[in-house]
Amino acid sequence: MQKVTIVGLGLIGASIGLGLQKWSTNDGQRKSVLEISGFDVAIEHQNYAKKIKAVDRTEWNLGDAVEDADVIIIATPVNAIRDVMEIVADRAPQTAIVTDTGSTKSKVMEWADEILPTTMNFIGGHPMAGKAVSIEGADANLFNGAIWCVSPSVNATDEAVQTVLGIVSALEAEPRFIDPHEHDGFVGAVSHLPFMLSIALTRSVAADPSWKELLQLSSSGFQDMSRLAGADPKMHRDICATNSDNIVRWIDSAVDHLSEMRDLIADGSEESMEQLLEEMDKAQHARAQWITSERDGRMVQEPESELANTSVGEQMQQMLFGSLFRRRPQVGNKQDKDNGRN
């Protein structure tokens, strides 16, 4: 029986536990292949994880939790991974397989190389899935179809890598081997920058004296854009601390685009509005490309829900037929002016 220890029983850790428990069940009967233990500094998380059967048992002490583990999955905030590794290095079996779920990889790989014995097999990992909730949102199907980034250390054996790939497969995720530095650059754009923009939007609006009145008018747009700001602030801080260069680079790029749009809007001329429209067209087209792109034979986004939105339906039409069916309003056209009075 293989012993798996999950360190950190938040959304990701508990979901991994539930997913592995689901995988190890056949026709309602538990296979004798896995024993899943868990540890979290929050006792309430340990108790809840046992209640929902994400783990078979928990330990009060991290050292005790890892001392007989074959596989150790570190699912803590990034800045806690280093401390966990130090205890793992001291208490875990010297041939243990160790992996993580951290949102950044370069620093984590450096820590593993510095702290863990060379006999241990470290394989960096990052599941590209989540919710703005903690363990209460744990779901055995959280990783279904999600990309799971995999970055093996230089001393990891093929057998250890295959074991981690087996875990990813059991969770129905799609493994993707990636260089740690490349990973951090990419997620800085598609994961970390959205966090920062969501926080900036929410702070900008909330800082206005009319915040309470604005709340009465807020709808789906504000809800969608501010959702990420509801995630754990400590997680955001840890991500910024371990991927600062890439996040700064992408924030600078976003600021440049915002400044350009700001200047076009402030100018207000017909020419500026046309340039602004072109910028919006480019963004709409880029999103349409994302929606219709395929990942491992499946669309990134299910088109049915997106096409229910008229504007997205129009951008899909634009991709297929170009500007053939598009009619730009004529500035100063009498019919447009008359329509504007209706």
LUMSETOR-952751 format. One record per residue (C-alpha): x, y, z. Coordinates in nm, 3 decimals, always signed. Example, Ala and Ser with C-alpha at 12.3 -4.5 7.8 and 13.67 -1.06 7.14 Angstrom:
<rs>
> xx;yy;zz
> +1.230;-0.450;+0.780 $
> +1.367;-0.106;+0.714 $
</rs>
This chain:
<rs>
> xx;yy;zz
> +0.000;+0.000;+0.000 $
> +0.144;+0.335;-0.103 $
> +0.133;+0.606;+0.161 $
> +0.054;+0.957;+0.042 $
> +0.077;+1.261;+0.269 $
> -0.087;+1.589;+0.171 $
> +0.059;+1.891;+0.350 $
> -0.190;+2.176;+0.338 $
> -0.560;+2.098;+0.341 $
> -0.709;+2.400;+0.172 $
> -0.901;+2.390;-0.157 $
> -0.619;+2.231;-0.358 $
> -0.494;+1.983;-0.099 $
> -0.840;+1.863;+0.001 $
> -0.947;+1.837;-0.364 $
> -0.640;+1.624;-0.437 $
> -0.736;+1.399;-0.148 $
> -1.095;+1.366;-0.270 $
> -0.977;+1.300;-0.624 $
> -0.736;+1.028;-0.519 $
> -1.001;+0.871;-0.296 $
> -1.240;+0.870;-0.590 $
> -0.977;+0.712;-0.817 $
> -0.900;+0.441;-0.564 $
> -1.265;+0.335;-0.543 $
> -1.393;+0.059;-0.770 $
> -1.764;-0.028;-0.771 $
> -1.798;+0.114;-0.424 $
> -1.514;-0.093;-0.284 $
> -1.191;+0.068;-0.171 $
> -0.878;-0.072;-0.333 $
> -0.587;-0.141;-0.099 $
> -0.347;+0.079;-0.293 $
> -0.342;+0.413;-0.112 $
> -0.338;+0.539;+0.242 $
> -0.387;+0.914;+0.245 $
> -0.284;+1.118;+0.546 $
> -0.300;+1.493;+0.584 $
> -0.160;+1.782;+0.781 $
> -0.259;+2.146;+0.810 $
> -0.165;+2.412;+1.062 $
> -0.538;+2.490;+1.093 $
> -0.696;+2.218;+1.305 $
> -1.039;+2.300;+1.164 $
> -0.909;+2.216;+0.817 $
> -0.781;+1.883;+0.940 $
> -1.116;+1.802;+1.098 $
> -1.311;+1.908;+0.790 $
> -1.083;+1.706;+0.561 $
> -1.153;+1.396;+0.766 $
> -1.524;+1.475;+0.773 $
> -1.549;+1.488;+0.392 $
> -1.315;+1.185;+0.366 $
> -1.046;+1.370;+0.172 $
> -0.792;+1.195;+0.396 $
> -0.793;+0.872;+0.592 $
> -0.614;+1.024;+0.888 $
> -0.442;+1.341;+1.004 $
> -0.143;+1.414;+1.225 $
> -0.095;+1.691;+1.480 $
> +0.271;+1.724;+1.391 $
> +0.413;+1.777;+1.041 $
> +0.717;+1.561;+1.108 $
> +0.494;+1.271;+1.213 $
> +0.279;+1.322;+0.903 $
> +0.570;+1.274;+0.661 $
> +0.795;+1.028;+0.841 $
> +0.663;+0.716;+0.667 $
> +0.530;+0.872;+0.345 $
> +0.613;+0.733;+0.003 $
> +0.476;+1.043;-0.170 $
> +0.450;+1.391;-0.018 $
> +0.231;+1.654;-0.183 $
> +0.297;+2.006;-0.057 $
> -0.019;+2.211;-0.112 $
> +0.060;+2.510;+0.108 $
> +0.096;+2.878;+0.016 $
> +0.421;+2.930;-0.175 $
> +0.609;+3.107;+0.103 $
> +0.542;+2.814;+0.341 $
> +0.694;+2.556;+0.105 $
> +1.051;+2.627;+0.213 $
> +0.972;+2.561;+0.580 $
> +0.785;+2.242;+0.490 $
> +1.083;+2.122;+0.286 $
> +1.314;+2.165;+0.584 $
> +1.101;+1.932;+0.795 $
> +1.056;+1.690;+0.505 $
> +1.434;+1.677;+0.460 $
> +1.478;+1.592;+0.827 $
> +1.189;+1.353;+0.891 $
> +1.071;+1.196;+0.564 $
> +1.222;+0.878;+0.413 $
> +1.535;+0.969;+0.220 $
> +1.396;+0.819;-0.101 $
> +1.054;+0.983;-0.078 $
> +0.889;+1.139;-0.381 $
> +0.806;+1.504;-0.315 $
> +0.592;+1.733;-0.529 $
> +0.411;+2.063;-0.479 $
> +0.123;+2.267;-0.616 $
> +0.275;+2.615;-0.588 $
> +0.177;+2.893;-0.828 $
> +0.540;+2.978;-0.896 $
> +0.813;+2.734;-0.979 $
> +1.161;+2.890;-1.009 $
> +1.196;+2.971;-0.638 $
> +1.042;+2.641;-0.535 $
> +1.286;+2.448;-0.752 $
> +1.575;+2.646;-0.600 $
> +1.457;+2.562;-0.249 $
> +1.424;+2.194;-0.335 $
> +1.778;+2.187;-0.474 $
> +1.911;+2.367;-0.168 $
> +1.723;+2.183;+0.108 $
> +1.616;+1.834;+0.005 $
> +1.865;+1.544;+0.005 $
> +1.981;+1.441;-0.340 $
> +1.830;+1.098;-0.276 $
> +1.482;+1.251;-0.259 $
> +1.291;+1.291;-0.582 $
> +1.141;+1.636;-0.623 $
> +0.901;+1.706;-0.907 $
> +0.760;+2.058;-0.915 $
> +0.392;+2.085;-0.998 $
> +0.121;+2.344;-1.051 $
> -0.243;+2.257;-1.129 $
> -0.403;+2.535;-1.332 $
> -0.733;+2.516;-1.148 $
> -0.893;+2.677;-0.846 $
> -1.176;+2.876;-0.693 $
> -1.195;+3.183;-0.470 $
> -1.277;+2.962;-0.171 $
> -1.087;+2.734;+0.065 $
> -1.150;+2.378;+0.181 $
> -1.527;+2.428;+0.183 $
> -1.508;+2.429;-0.197 $
> -1.307;+2.106;-0.219 $
> -1.415;+1.896;-0.516 $
> -1.292;+1.560;-0.644 $
> -1.349;+1.685;-0.999 $
> -1.169;+2.019;-0.958 $
> -0.880;+1.918;-1.183 $
> -1.074;+1.741;-1.457 $
> -0.931;+1.853;-1.790 $
> -0.705;+2.114;-1.627 $
> -0.343;+2.160;-1.728 $
> -0.103;+2.038;-1.457 $
> +0.244;+2.186;-1.502 $
> +0.526;+1.943;-1.425 $
> +0.890;+2.043;-1.365 $
> +1.112;+1.753;-1.252 $
> +1.437;+1.826;-1.070 $
> +1.756;+1.704;-1.236 $
> +1.799;+1.419;-0.988 $
> +1.441;+1.289;-1.008 $
> +1.423;+0.930;-1.133 $
> +1.201;+0.821;-1.418 $
> +1.003;+0.610;-1.173 $
> +0.938;+0.914;-0.951 $
> +0.829;+1.124;-1.248 $
> +0.594;+0.847;-1.360 $
> +0.446;+0.830;-1.010 $
> +0.363;+1.201;-1.016 $
> +0.223;+1.167;-1.369 $
> +0.009;+0.883;-1.235 $
> -0.131;+1.113;-0.967 $
> -0.206;+1.378;-1.229 $
> -0.379;+1.116;-1.443 $
> -0.579;+0.985;-1.146 $
> -0.706;+1.340;-1.091 $
> -0.804;+1.352;-1.462 $
> -0.576;+1.647;-1.531 $
> -0.347;+1.695;-1.831 $
> +0.027;+1.697;-1.752 $
> +0.243;+1.955;-1.927 $
> +0.621;+1.948;-1.887 $
> +0.757;+2.300;-1.863 $
> +1.076;+2.482;-1.769 $
> +1.031;+2.659;-1.430 $
> +1.140;+3.001;-1.561 $
> +0.917;+2.971;-1.866 $
> +0.631;+2.865;-1.639 $
> +0.668;+3.175;-1.421 $
> +0.673;+3.405;-1.722 $
> +0.360;+3.249;-1.869 $
> +0.153;+3.234;-1.547 $
> +0.260;+3.590;-1.472 $
> +0.053;+3.689;-1.774 $
> -0.249;+3.456;-1.763 $
> -0.284;+3.398;-1.389 $
> -0.101;+3.655;-1.176 $
> -0.175;+3.968;-1.382 $
> -0.552;+3.899;-1.370 $
> -0.524;+3.884;-0.988 $
> -0.352;+4.221;-0.981 $
> -0.599;+4.383;-1.221 $
> -0.891;+4.251;-1.018 $
> -0.743;+4.394;-0.700 $
> -0.673;+4.729;-0.868 $
> -1.028;+4.753;-1.002 $
> -1.186;+4.666;-0.668 $
> -0.965;+4.909;-0.474 $
> -1.025;+5.190;-0.726 $
> -1.401;+5.162;-0.701 $
> -1.413;+5.095;-0.325 $
> -1.195;+5.400;-0.252 $
> -1.448;+5.635;-0.411 $
> -1.670;+5.833;-0.168 $
> -1.977;+5.704;-0.354 $
> -1.880;+5.337;-0.297 $
> -2.205;+5.251;-0.115 $
> -2.413;+5.402;-0.392 $
> -2.202;+5.230;-0.658 $
> -2.280;+4.895;-0.496 $
> -2.646;+4.944;-0.579 $
> -2.569;+4.966;-0.950 $
> -2.302;+4.697;-0.974 $
> -2.390;+4.393;-1.182 $
> -2.228;+4.109;-1.375 $
> -1.941;+4.317;-1.513 $
> -1.813;+4.419;-1.173 $
> -1.888;+4.074;-1.035 $
> -1.683;+3.900;-1.306 $
> -1.390;+4.140;-1.290 $
> -1.368;+4.160;-0.910 $
> -1.405;+3.786;-0.842 $
> -1.032;+3.717;-0.815 $
> -0.990;+3.990;-0.556 $
> -1.192;+3.769;-0.322 $
> -0.917;+3.507;-0.304 $
> -0.673;+3.474;-0.014 $
> -0.462;+3.793;+0.013 $
> -0.170;+3.597;+0.162 $
> -0.167;+3.378;-0.147 $
> -0.145;+3.690;-0.367 $
> +0.136;+3.829;-0.154 $
> +0.334;+3.503;-0.173 $
> +0.293;+3.490;-0.550 $
> +0.420;+3.847;-0.584 $
> +0.716;+3.775;-0.357 $
> +0.828;+3.474;-0.561 $
> +0.750;+3.596;-0.914 $
> +0.810;+3.969;-0.886 $
> +1.007;+4.028;-1.207 $
> +0.748;+3.864;-1.430 $
> +0.451;+4.024;-1.257 $
> +0.609;+4.371;-1.281 $
> +0.677;+4.314;-1.651 $
> +0.315;+4.221;-1.722 $
> +0.175;+4.501;-1.504 $
> +0.392;+4.748;-1.700 $
> +0.246;+4.613;-2.024 $
> -0.110;+4.647;-1.890 $
> -0.041;+5.001;-1.767 $
> +0.088;+5.095;-2.113 $
> -0.232;+4.971;-2.276 $
> -0.451;+5.144;-2.018 $
> -0.258;+5.469;-2.066 $
> -0.298;+5.446;-2.441 $
> -0.674;+5.391;-2.411 $
> -0.699;+5.665;-2.151 $
> -0.536;+5.914;-2.389 $
> -0.762;+5.814;-2.677 $
> -1.073;+5.854;-2.462 $
> -0.953;+6.188;-2.324 $
> -0.887;+6.317;-2.677 $
> -1.241;+6.228;-2.782 $
> -1.190;+6.305;-3.152 $
> -1.339;+6.091;-3.426 $
> -0.992;+5.965;-3.516 $
> -0.917;+5.873;-3.154 $
> -1.248;+5.689;-3.122 $
> -1.165;+5.489;-3.433 $
> -0.824;+5.400;-3.288 $
> -0.994;+5.299;-2.962 $
> -1.236;+5.082;-3.156 $
> -0.942;+4.911;-3.325 $
> -0.790;+4.834;-2.985 $
> -1.120;+4.687;-2.870 $
> -1.146;+4.486;-3.191 $
> -0.800;+4.339;-3.132 $
> -0.891;+4.237;-2.777 $
> -1.222;+4.088;-2.890 $
> -1.051;+3.891;-3.163 $
> -0.784;+3.765;-2.921 $
> -1.053;+3.642;-2.683 $
> -1.233;+3.469;-2.968 $
> -0.907;+3.294;-3.058 $
> -0.878;+3.176;-2.698 $
> -1.238;+3.052;-2.687 $
> -1.203;+2.852;-3.008 $
> -0.852;+2.719;-2.945 $
> -0.809;+2.352;-2.866 $
> -0.617;+2.192;-2.583 $
> -0.558;+1.819;-2.612 $
> -0.843;+1.785;-2.861 $
> -1.094;+1.988;-2.658 $
> -1.193;+2.352;-2.676 $
> -1.051;+2.568;-2.399 $
> -1.396;+2.715;-2.337 $
> -1.729;+2.549;-2.409 $
> -1.881;+2.760;-2.690 $
> -2.244;+2.711;-2.585 $
> -2.225;+2.935;-2.279 $
> -2.010;+3.193;-2.455 $
> -2.233;+3.211;-2.761 $
> -2.530;+3.291;-2.538 $
> -2.365;+3.633;-2.510 $
> -2.455;+3.837;-2.819 $
> -2.125;+4.024;-2.833 $
> -1.928;+3.699;-2.826 $
> -2.153;+3.557;-3.095 $
> -2.072;+3.858;-3.306 $
> -1.697;+3.815;-3.251 $
> -1.722;+3.448;-3.356 $
> -1.901;+3.570;-3.670 $
> -1.624;+3.825;-3.720 $
> -1.362;+3.549;-3.706 $
> -1.549;+3.342;-3.963 $
> -1.662;+3.613;-4.203 $
> -1.426;+3.904;-4.137 $
> -1.591;+4.245;-4.171 $
> -1.831;+4.136;-4.446 $
> -2.141;+4.170;-4.231 $
> -2.017;+4.450;-4.012 $
> -2.161;+4.798;-4.056 $
> -1.982;+5.089;-3.893 $
> -2.199;+5.384;-3.792 $
> -2.144;+5.689;-4.010 $
> -2.061;+5.994;-3.800 $
> -2.291;+6.277;-3.889 $
> -2.531;+6.053;-4.084 $
> -2.884;+6.194;-4.060 $
> -3.043;+5.852;-4.008 $
> -2.809;+5.782;-3.713 $
> -2.895;+6.119;-3.560 $
> -3.265;+6.050;-3.602 $
> -3.226;+5.705;-3.447 $
> -3.045;+5.861;-3.153 $
> -3.359;+6.062;-3.069 $
> -3.575;+5.748;-3.042 $
</rs>
